[in-house]
Amino acid sequence: MTQSGLLVAALGTPVLTLLACLWRPVRERMLGLLVLAPLPALVVAVMALLGTGETAPMILDPGRLQIGLALDRPGTLLLGVAALLWSAAGAYASTYLRGKPNGGRFAVFWLLTLTGSLGVFVAADLLSFYLTFALVSLAAWGLVAHDGTVRARRAGVVYLLLAVLGEVFLLLAFVLLAVASPGDSLAIGAVVAALPGSPWCGLTLGLLIAGFGLKAGLVPLHVWLPIAHPAAPMPASAVLSGVIVKAGIIGLIRFLPWDAGLVDWGQALTAIGLCTAFYAVLIGITQANPKTVLAYSTASQMGLVAAVFGLGLAAGDGTAVTAGTFYAAHHLLAKGALFLAVGVVAATDARRLWPVLVPAGLLALGFGGLPLTGGFLAKLAVKPVLGYGLVGWLGTLSAIGSTLLMSHFLHRVAANPAPEPGAAAAPGLVWPWWVMCLAALGLPWVLAPLGGLGPWSHALGWATLWGGLWPVLIGGLLALGLRRWGAHLPKVPEGDLLVLLRNAGRVAAAVGDAIEHADGWLRRWPVAGVLLLVLALVLWGAMLASTR
């Protein structure tokens, strides 16, 4: 099969599976097939990584709009690990949701979100990227609100409101990108190349960072993470934290002009990222729910990635993309595995927990840079970008904070075993967890040279190992202090900054009015009108299928 055919198969398989859900008997049995839908995308990514790391683009209209699909090295790396997590979490979901109501509806929203999630990594033009990004953003609402509890419905409302806000930011930015581009092409490379010379360059960059930063969980738009993750079913939490936030990361990679040397915007993104990295740790250590702790950890980790990207943007250094992509890929693997571990622990008697807690501890401490873990390699990858000055020391301090936060997670998850004596997790929960655990521990050592980072023989030197170990030791000592005096910390509600919005009704109404006005303005733009129309048709058809 040609490379173009493989790209089509990667997206076409979940779409065809979704169409099969129009037949109710198939839809009610679809949970057992979720493991298969991402596999063609995994095959595409593996073949690309074993070759050049890229694929030839598939362009539908090469002379004008240049709409099509393509894979570059960052997209290939993230597509591969995302497809692996989607497959493992799909297998996990078939057991986790077996016998529970509305399994068919869950499968529909799962496949919708999967299609958009894979699509953002291969979209090569504004139209395709916007449609897939909107699909992954809006369809994930069905995963967040699936349980139908008061908590889940509230989380769904908050998530959907912020998702729509992010779509407005990006739609405005994409319109400005299209208008500023001198030709007819909607290819991402063409419109981004024209961005530095655009009269709306500053506004466009601000909208792009706001829209993609919201999805990645950057402060102050991170609040959907700690609200949505605890409310969603466990397999959905795994992909929300592991994969969905990477739609924001790939957006920053695709749409920031890396060779322009935009110092002010780079410094601003670095500041936002570092603020997120530390703020999320401070709030996360006050949380009791292990899923909420993991959500704040995701915000913190994505903050560090944003800081790396900011430094690269300021210096006009595209190598920051390689380092940040690898860091994000490790996070995807490890965080997805840890969410699956929470479900395994909750179904296992306390006396049988060590086979889960020990490897989970390695993954958790890997976020602080524990030597010989995948997280250790991820820290080494971004260290040259962070440098050895103030930002470099802040990066080391963030490793200490990550160790503290993840130690707190281990304490909280160990306190939540199954209440039934002798209980053991079902094999359908255990083996997907082990697949992701082993992948998070071992795959980074394979992906580093394939991802363009070169061999890691120097990572085994004593000086390098000690450089990764001492922040973990300090973080561990702080975690002991947290165990002793943590009860005196203030109890911050999930969503933290949303507490400031006491009158949520009026705020929601004001945002709704603003969205309505923005929609009326956008309808004057032909490109935006087409985007909205196509998106509405896609989502309408998906909703119809889920309610039949």
SVG drawing of the C-alpha trace seen along z (x, -y; Angstrom):
<svg xmlns="http://www.w3.org/2000/svg" viewBox="-33 -46 63 59">
<polyline fill="none" stroke="black" stroke-width="0.4" points="0.0,0.0 1.3,-3.5 2.0,-6.1 -1.1,-8.0 -3.2,-4.9 -1.8,-4.3 -2.6,-7.8 -6.2,-7.4 -6.4,-4.0 -5.2,-5.5 -8.2,-7.9 -10.6,-5.8 -10.6,-2.9 -12.1,-4.7 -14.5,-6.6 -15.8,-3.3 -16.1,-1.8 -18.1,-4.8 -20.4,-4.4 -20.9,-0.8 -22.4,-2.2 -25.4,-3.4 -26.6,0.2 -27.8,0.6 -26.7,4.3 -23.2,3.4 -23.1,0.3 -24.1,2.2 -21.2,4.6 -18.7,2.0 -16.8,1.8 -15.0,5.0 -13.7,3.6 -12.3,0.3 -8.9,1.9 -8.7,2.4 -9.6,-1.1 -6.3,-2.8 -4.0,0.0 -3.7,-1.2 -2.4,-4.6 0.1,-2.7 1.3,-0.8 1.7,-4.0 3.7,-5.6 6.0,-2.6 6.7,-2.4 7.4,-6.1 9.7,-6.0 11.7,-3.1 12.1,-5.1 12.7,-8.8 10.2,-9.7 8.0,-11.4 5.5,-10.4 4.8,-11.9 1.9,-14.3 -1.5,-13.4 -2.7,-16.6 -6.2,-16.7 -5.9,-20.1 -2.2,-20.8 -2.7,-23.8 -4.9,-26.0 -6.0,-25.2 -3.6,-22.3 -5.8,-20.4 -4.4,-17.1 -2.7,-14.8 1.0,-14.5 3.3,-13.3 6.5,-15.0 8.7,-13.7 6.9,-15.3 3.5,-14.2 4.8,-10.7 6.2,-10.3 3.0,-11.6 0.7,-9.7 2.5,-6.4 2.3,-6.7 -1.2,-8.1 -2.4,-5.2 -0.8,-2.8 -2.6,-4.4 -5.9,-4.6 -5.7,-0.9 -4.7,0.1 -7.3,-2.1 -9.9,-0.8 -9.2,2.8 -9.4,1.5 -12.7,-0.2 -14.3,3.0 -13.8,4.6 -14.3,1.5 -17.7,0.6 -18.9,4.2 -22.5,4.6 -22.9,0.8 -25.6,-1.2 -25.0,-3.3 -21.9,-1.4 -22.9,-2.0 -23.2,-5.7 -19.7,-5.7 -18.3,-3.9 -19.6,-6.5 -18.1,-9.4 -14.9,-7.4 -14.6,-6.8 -15.4,-10.4 -12.8,-11.6 -10.3,-9.1 -10.8,-10.2 -10.2,-13.8 -7.2,-12.9 -5.5,-11.0 -6.4,-13.6 -4.6,-16.5 -1.3,-14.7 -1.7,-14.1 -3.7,-17.2 -1.7,-19.4 -4.0,-22.3 -6.1,-24.8 -9.5,-23.2 -8.5,-19.6 -6.7,-20.7 -9.6,-22.8 -12.2,-20.1 -10.2,-17.4 -9.2,-19.7 -12.9,-20.7 -13.9,-17.1 -11.5,-15.9 -12.4,-18.9 -16.2,-18.8 -16.7,-15.0 -14.7,-14.5 -17.6,-16.1 -19.4,-12.8 -16.6,-11.0 -16.4,-13.5 -20.2,-13.5 -20.8,-9.8 -21.6,-8.7 -24.6,-11.1 -24.0,-12.0 -24.3,-15.5 -20.6,-15.7 -20.2,-14.4 -22.8,-16.8 -21.2,-19.8 -17.8,-18.7 -19.3,-18.3 -20.7,-21.8 -17.4,-23.4 -15.5,-21.3 -17.8,-22.2 -17.9,-25.9 -14.1,-26.1 -13.8,-23.9 -16.1,-26.2 -14.1,-29.2 -11.0,-27.6 -12.6,-26.9 -13.5,-30.6 -9.9,-31.6 -8.6,-29.2 -11.3,-30.1 -10.4,-33.7 -6.7,-32.9 -7.2,-30.7 -9.2,-33.3 -6.5,-35.9 -3.9,-33.4 -5.9,-32.7 -6.4,-36.4 -2.7,-37.3 -1.5,-34.5 -0.6,-36.0 -1.8,-32.9 -4.8,-30.7 -3.2,-27.8 -4.5,-26.7 -1.5,-24.5 -0.2,-25.0 3.3,-25.6 2.3,-28.3 0.1,-30.3 2.5,-30.1 5.4,-31.2 3.4,-34.4 2.6,-35.0 5.6,-37.1 4.8,-39.7 1.1,-39.8 -0.3,-43.1 -2.2,-41.0 0.8,-38.9 0.6,-39.8 -3.2,-39.2 -2.9,-35.9 -0.1,-34.6 -2.1,-35.6 -5.2,-33.7 -3.1,-30.7 -1.4,-30.5 -4.8,-31.0 -6.6,-28.3 -3.8,-25.7 -2.8,-26.6 -6.3,-26.0 -6.3,-22.5 -2.8,-21.8 -3.9,-22.9 -1.9,-26.1 -2.8,-28.5 -5.3,-30.2 -7.2,-28.1 -6.2,-24.8 -9.3,-24.4 -11.1,-21.9 -8.4,-19.3 -9.0,-18.8 -12.7,-18.9 -13.0,-16.7 -10.5,-13.9 -12.1,-12.8 -15.6,-12.8 -14.8,-10.7 -14.6,-6.9 -11.1,-5.6 -10.2,-4.8 -11.5,-8.1 -9.4,-9.9 -6.3,-8.1 -6.8,-9.4 -8.0,-12.8 -4.8,-13.4 -2.5,-11.4 -3.7,-12.2 -6.3,-15.0 -3.9,-17.6 -1.4,-16.7 -3.8,-18.3 -2.7,-21.6 0.9,-20.6 0.8,-19.6 -1.0,-22.8 1.8,-24.9 4.3,-22.8 2.5,-23.3 1.5,-27.0 4.3,-28.8 6.8,-30.4 9.9,-28.7 12.5,-30.5 11.2,-34.0 13.0,-34.7 10.0,-36.3 11.7,-37.2 8.7,-38.8 6.2,-36.1 8.8,-33.4 9.5,-34.9 5.8,-35.3 5.1,-31.6 8.1,-30.6 6.7,-32.6 3.2,-31.1 4.7,-27.6 6.9,-28.0 4.0,-29.6 1.8,-26.6 4.5,-24.1 4.8,-25.5 1.2,-26.6 -0.1,-23.1 2.2,-21.5 1.2,-23.8 -2.5,-23.2 -2.0,-19.5 -0.5,-18.7 -3.7,-19.9 -5.8,-17.3 -7.0,-14.0 -8.4,-12.3 -5.5,-10.5 -7.2,-11.3 -7.2,-15.0 -3.6,-14.9 -2.7,-13.3 -4.7,-16.1 -2.7,-18.8 0.5,-16.9 -0.5,-16.9 -0.9,-20.7 2.5,-21.0 4.2,-18.8 2.6,-20.6 3.7,-23.9 7.3,-22.7 6.8,-21.7 5.4,-25.2 8.4,-26.8 10.7,-24.7 8.7,-25.8 8.9,-29.4 12.6,-29.3 12.8,-27.9 10.5,-30.5 12.5,-33.3 15.8,-32.0 14.5,-31.0 15.6,-27.5 13.5,-24.7 15.5,-22.0 13.2,-22.9 10.4,-21.2 12.3,-17.9 13.0,-18.0 9.5,-19.1 7.9,-16.5 9.9,-13.7 9.0,-15.0 5.3,-15.1 5.5,-11.6 6.9,-10.2 4.2,-12.1 1.5,-10.5 2.8,-7.0 3.4,-7.4 0.4,-9.4 -1.9,-7.1 -0.4,-4.1 -0.9,-5.8 -4.5,-6.5 -5.1,-2.9 -3.2,-1.9 -5.7,-3.9 -8.5,-1.6 -6.5,1.5 -5.7,0.5 -9.3,-0.4 -10.2,3.2 -7.4,4.9 -7.1,5.9 -4.5,4.0 -2.4,7.1 -2.0,7.6 -1.1,4.1 2.7,4.3 2.8,5.7 1.0,2.5 2.4,-0.1 6.1,0.7 6.0,0.2 3.6,-2.7 6.1,-4.2 8.8,-4.0 6.6,-5.8 5.5,-8.4 9.0,-9.3 10.1,-9.3 8.3,-12.6 11.0,-13.9 13.8,-12.4 14.5,-9.2 17.5,-7.7 17.0,-4.9 13.3,-5.6 11.8,-7.1 11.2,-10.4 15.0,-10.5 15.6,-10.6 12.8,-13.2 14.5,-15.5 17.8,-15.1 16.2,-15.9 14.9,-19.3 18.0,-20.3 20.0,-21.8 17.0,-24.0 16.4,-25.1 20.1,-25.9 22.2,-26.3 21.1,-29.8 18.0,-30.9 15.6,-29.0 17.7,-25.9 17.6,-26.1 13.8,-26.6 13.6,-23.4 15.5,-21.5 13.2,-23.0 10.2,-21.8 11.7,-18.3 11.8,-18.5 8.2,-19.7 7.1,-16.9 8.7,-14.3 6.8,-15.9 3.5,-15.9 3.9,-12.3 4.9,-11.0 1.7,-12.6 -0.2,-10.7 1.4,-7.4 0.3,-8.0 -3.2,-8.8 -3.6,-5.9 -2.3,-3.4 -5.0,-4.6 -7.8,-3.5 -7.6,0.2 -10.7,2.4 -12.8,2.7 -13.5,6.4 -10.8,8.8 -9.1,10.9 -10.3,8.8 -8.3,8.9 -8.6,6.7 -10.0,8.4 -7.4,9.5 -9.0,7.1 -7.8,4.3 -4.5,5.7 -2.9,6.5 -3.6,3.1 -2.0,1.5 1.0,3.6 1.3,2.9 1.4,-0.9 3.6,-0.5 6.3,1.4 5.9,-1.0 6.4,-4.0 9.5,-2.5 11.1,-1.1 9.9,-2.8 11.6,-6.2 15.0,-4.4 13.9,-3.2 12.2,-6.4 15.0,-8.8 17.3,-7.9 14.3,-7.4 12.8,-10.8 16.0,-12.6 17.7,-13.0 20.6,-10.7 22.0,-7.9 21.9,-8.1 25.1,-6.3 26.1,-9.4 23.0,-9.0 24.6,-6.2 27.6,-8.2 27.8,-8.7 27.6,-12.5 24.5,-12.3 22.8,-9.7 23.6,-11.7 22.2,-14.9 18.9,-13.1 18.9,-11.5 19.4,-14.3 16.3,-16.3 14.3,-13.1 15.9,-12.7 15.0,-16.2 11.5,-15.9 11.2,-12.6 12.3,-14.4 9.7,-17.1 7.1,-14.4 7.9,-13.1 7.3,-16.6 4.0,-16.8 2.9,-13.5 3.7,-15.0 2.3,-18.5 0.1,-18.3 -3.1,-18.4 -2.4,-22.0 -2.5,-23.0 -5.7,-24.8 -8.1,-22.5 -8.4,-23.9 -11.5,-22.7 -11.0,-20.9 -10.8,-23.6 -9.2,-26.1 -9.7,-29.4 -13.3,-28.5 -14.0,-29.2 -13.5,-32.9 -16.5,-32.6 -19.2,-32.6 -21.9,-33.8 -21.3,-31.1 -24.7,-31.7 -24.0,-35.3 -20.5,-34.4 -21.8,-31.7 -24.4,-34.0 -21.8,-36.6 -19.6,-34.1 -22.5,-32.8 -23.4,-36.4 -19.8,-36.9 -19.7,-33.7 -23.0,-34.7 -21.6,-38.1 -18.3,-36.4 -20.3,-33.9 -22.2,-36.7 -19.0,-38.5 -17.3,-35.3 -20.2,-34.6 -19.0,-37.5 -15.8,-35.5 -16.4,-32.8 -13.7,-30.5 -15.1,-30.6 -18.6,-30.0 -17.6,-26.9 -15.7,-25.6 -18.7,-26.1 -21.1,-24.5 -19.0,-21.4 -18.3,-21.1 -22.0,-21.4 -22.9,-18.6 -20.3,-16.3 -21.3,-16.8 -25.0,-16.6 -24.5,-13.3 -22.5,-12.0 -25.1,-13.0 -27.8,-11.4 -25.9,-8.1 -25.4,-8.2 -29.1,-8.6 -30.6,-6.0"/>
</svg>
